[in-house]
Amino acid sequence: MSASVERGAAELARENAYLKLRVAQLEGDVQDLNAENLRLREERERLHGRRAAQASAPNPLGSGQ
């Protein structure tokens, strides 16, 4: 019984080490995705701001005179 308990403890320790590593990898992925999300939001805001500025600019070829 002692050998099976030791084997079970070793398996649990191995699984625990794997899960800790996997959690660290996933946390890194979340950080990367958050950074990409922020970058894309800023890009969208920049592009939206450019379109809004173009839409509100007076048309030099328009009949405003």
Backbone bond lengths (Angstrom), bond angles and torsions (degrees), N, CA, C in turn:
res aa  C-N    CA-C-N  psi(-1)  N-CA   C-N-CA  omega(-1)  CA-C   N-CA-C  phi
1 M - - - 1.451 - - 1.519 111.34 -
2 S 1.279 116.79 -35.50 1.453 121.86 -178.40 1.525 111.25 -62.35
3 A 1.337 117.50 -40.16 1.468 120.90 -179.78 1.526 110.37 -65.33
4 S 1.337 117.28 -39.81 1.468 119.40 -179.53 1.531 111.22 -70.54
5 V 1.338 116.30 -33.22 1.464 119.67 176.86 1.523 109.81 -67.00
6 E 1.337 117.07 -42.27 1.459 121.05 178.53 1.527 110.75 -64.56
7 R 1.335 116.53 -40.32 1.456 120.95 178.81 1.526 109.90 -65.04
8 G 1.328 116.23 -41.95 1.463 120.26 177.66 1.515 111.54 -63.31
9 A 1.332 116.42 -40.24 1.462 120.37 178.37 1.531 110.26 -66.00
10 A 1.333 116.96 -38.96 1.466 120.53 178.77 1.525 110.69 -66.27
11 E 1.321 116.71 -40.37 1.466 120.35 178.10 1.527 110.95 -64.30
12 L 1.330 115.76 -41.26 1.466 119.25 178.39 1.523 111.63 -65.65
13 A 1.329 116.41 -39.38 1.463 120.13 178.30 1.525 110.19 -64.98
14 R 1.322 117.95 -40.36 1.464 122.69 178.50 1.535 110.01 -65.44
15 E 1.321 116.15 -44.62 1.465 120.16 178.80 1.523 110.59 -64.32
16 N 1.320 117.23 -40.29 1.458 121.82 178.93 1.532 110.41 -62.22
17 A 1.324 117.07 -43.35 1.467 121.39 178.84 1.522 110.24 -63.42
18 Y 1.335 116.61 -42.53 1.463 120.57 178.03 1.533 110.63 -62.30
19 L 1.313 116.48 -44.71 1.463 119.63 -177.95 1.528 111.59 -66.15
20 K 1.319 117.60 -37.14 1.464 120.44 176.33 1.524 110.42 -62.61
21 L 1.335 116.21 -43.49 1.457 120.41 178.32 1.526 110.40 -63.10
22 R 1.315 116.43 -43.38 1.478 120.83 -178.55 1.529 110.79 -64.97
23 V 1.329 117.48 -40.20 1.467 121.26 177.40 1.527 109.79 -61.43
24 A 1.327 117.04 -42.95 1.468 120.58 178.66 1.525 110.39 -62.63
25 Q 1.335 117.66 -41.56 1.459 120.72 178.03 1.530 111.11 -63.28
26 L 1.310 116.68 -43.91 1.464 120.76 -179.08 1.522 111.41 -67.31
27 E 1.325 117.38 -37.14 1.461 119.96 176.67 1.528 110.27 -63.77
28 G 1.325 117.10 -39.02 1.460 120.68 175.38 1.517 111.27 -63.33
29 D 1.333 116.67 -41.02 1.464 120.51 177.68 1.524 110.91 -62.79
30 V 1.321 117.50 -40.94 1.463 121.46 179.09 1.523 110.27 -63.06
31 Q 1.331 117.08 -42.69 1.465 120.50 177.84 1.524 110.74 -61.93
32 D 1.330 116.93 -43.13 1.462 120.69 178.77 1.527 111.02 -63.17
33 L 1.324 116.68 -42.63 1.467 120.15 179.77 1.524 111.38 -66.96
34 N 1.326 117.71 -37.91 1.461 120.36 177.07 1.522 111.08 -63.77
35 A 1.329 116.84 -40.90 1.462 120.58 178.21 1.526 110.63 -65.10
36 E 1.320 117.18 -42.10 1.468 120.83 178.28 1.523 110.69 -65.94
37 N 1.316 117.32 -39.37 1.460 121.55 177.78 1.528 110.19 -60.90
38 L 1.317 116.42 -45.54 1.466 120.77 178.60 1.524 110.69 -62.04
39 R 1.340 116.77 -43.99 1.455 120.47 179.77 1.525 111.09 -60.84
40 L 1.332 116.77 -43.41 1.459 120.48 -179.85 1.530 111.83 -67.97
41 R 1.322 117.35 -37.18 1.475 120.03 176.75 1.525 110.65 -63.07
42 E 1.350 115.56 -43.81 1.463 118.96 179.09 1.524 111.07 -64.08
43 E 1.320 116.50 -40.08 1.470 120.51 177.91 1.521 110.49 -63.26
44 R 1.329 116.61 -43.24 1.467 120.28 178.63 1.520 110.78 -62.59
45 E 1.327 116.81 -43.99 1.462 119.91 178.96 1.522 110.86 -63.33
46 R 1.328 116.95 -39.93 1.459 120.59 178.92 1.521 110.39 -63.40
47 L 1.331 116.74 -45.87 1.464 120.14 179.65 1.518 111.58 -67.53
48 H 1.305 116.95 -39.69 1.466 120.52 178.84 1.527 109.76 -64.69
49 G 1.319 117.18 -41.30 1.457 121.19 178.62 1.514 111.17 -63.36
50 R 1.332 116.98 -38.33 1.462 120.37 178.58 1.519 110.34 -65.14
51 R 1.332 117.26 -43.01 1.470 120.68 179.60 1.520 110.78 -65.16
52 A 1.340 116.34 -41.06 1.465 119.47 -179.96 1.525 110.16 -64.61
53 A 1.336 117.31 -39.34 1.465 120.45 178.97 1.520 110.41 -66.44
54 Q 1.316 117.55 -39.28 1.462 120.73 178.83 1.520 110.73 -66.91
55 A 1.310 117.00 -38.06 1.465 120.82 -178.74 1.522 111.26 -69.55
56 S 1.322 117.84 -32.68 1.456 120.13 -177.08 1.528 112.68 -90.50
57 A 1.335 117.84 -10.83 1.467 120.18 179.76 1.526 109.55 -71.00
58 P 1.318 117.38 142.74 1.464 119.32 178.25 1.523 110.55 -66.61
59 N 1.291 115.59 145.67 1.456 122.03 179.67 1.525 108.27 -86.62
60 P 1.336 118.08 114.25 1.466 119.51 -178.00 1.533 112.64 -66.68
61 L 1.320 117.21 -17.70 1.468 120.05 179.46 1.526 111.71 -96.86
62 G 1.316 115.58 -0.82 1.460 119.45 -178.67 1.523 111.53 -73.59
63 S 1.325 117.54 170.09 1.458 122.42 -176.83 1.520 109.58 -94.14
64 G 1.318 116.93 56.90 1.465 120.08 -178.99 1.513 113.10 -89.21
65 Q 1.334 120.43 3.01 1.464 121.74 -176.95 1.482 112.62 -105.38
